[in-house]
Amino acid sequence: MWPASQAVAEELPPRAKDYLSQAQSSIHAPVGAVVTAASAVDAMLKSKGYKDGSLYSRIDQAAKDHIITPEMAAWAHEIRLDANDQRHADENAPLPTPEDAVKVIEFARALGQFLFVLPARVERGRKGEA
């Protein structure tokens, strides 16, 4: 029996929200959850205007532009590599475990909080909305 999925923040862009929701729902299938959560990360960066080049270059550019911290970029690269191992069926890479899937999903959730949820809360607070 798996724990119930957490709700995905409404503030996320629609495509990122869908990917993250699907990743959370498929945690019982860790390969799919890892790849789908990595797609959520990519969709978040694209929604912030980082569309050119590879995911590698988009992560680096977001860090260079101070959209994400260097530590977040390092974690994003780990996630990217984990997903690449699965997308490319790397025979030398181990299959992800449910715990690996949770790690990737947690990063995607944290990135969404940082890029979309927190800024939306600040905006609402400054407008006097709760």
N, C-alpha and C positions, 0 to 999 in steps of 0.2 A: 504494500500500500504506500502510495506517494503522498507527500503533503500537498495541500491545495495550493494552486498558483496564487501569487500575490497579484493584486490589481496593477495594471500598467497605467502609469500617469497619463492623464488626459492631455497634459501640456506637450507631450511628445508629438513630433510630426507624424502624420498618418502612416506613412510607410514604415518608419522606425517603430512605431507603436505596434503595427501588425507583426513585424518580424520578432519583436521582443515577446509579444503575447504568444506567438507560435513556439518560440524557443522555450518559454516557461511551460507551455502545455506539452512539450515533447521531451521533457527532462528524462523520461523513462527510455528514450532513444538518444543517448548522449552524443553520438556523431551528428545527428541532425540538429540537436539543440546547440551544439558548439558552432556549427556552420551558420545556423540561423541567427544566433546571438551576434556573431561577428558581422553578419549582414545588417543587423540593427545598428551597430556601431558605425558602419560605413554609411548607412542612410542618415544618421544623425549628422555626420560630418558634411555630407552632401547638402543637407538642408541648411547648413551654415555657410554654404557657398564653396565648399571644398570639393570640386567636381573633376578637376583635371588630374591626369596622371593616375598612378596606381594608389591603392590604399596606403601603401608604405609612404609615398610622397605626400598624400593628404594628411596623414598623421603628423609627419614631420613639419609640414607647413602650418598646421593648426598649433603645434607647439611653438614654432618660431614666431607666430603671430600672437602668442600668449592667449589663445582661445582655450587651450588646455595646458596643464602644468607639465614639466618634463617627466615627472613620475607617472602621470596619466598617459603620456605618450609611450613610455616604456611598457606600461601594462597593456596598452592598446596594441603594441607590436607583439607582445607575447600572445595575445588573443588572435591576432592576425596569423601568426605562425601556427598556432594550434589548429585554426580553421584550414589553413593551407595544407597542412599534413593530411587532413581528411579529404579535402576537395581533390587533391592530387593522388589520393590513395597511396601515400608513401608507405611502402612495405616495411620500412625500418622504424616507423613511428608507431607507438602503441595506440590502441584504440582508446578514446577518452572514456572515463568512468562517469557515473552520475555526479560524483564530487567535482570532476573537471568541468562538467556542464554547469554546475552551480557557480563555480568560480567565474566562468565566462559571462553567465547571466548577471551575476552580481556586478561585474564591471559595467556591463551595458546599462544596468539600472542606475548605477552611480554616475555614469557619464550623462545619462538623461536627466538626472537630478541636477547636475552641475550646469549643463548647457541650456536646459529648458525649464525645469520645475522651479529651481531657486530664482532665476531671473523673473519668472512670471509672478512668484510670490512677492518679490521685492516691488515689482510694478504695482501689484494690487495693494500692497501695504502703503506705498507712497500716495496712492489715490484715495486712501482711507477705506479701502474695501478689505474685508477680512479673508 
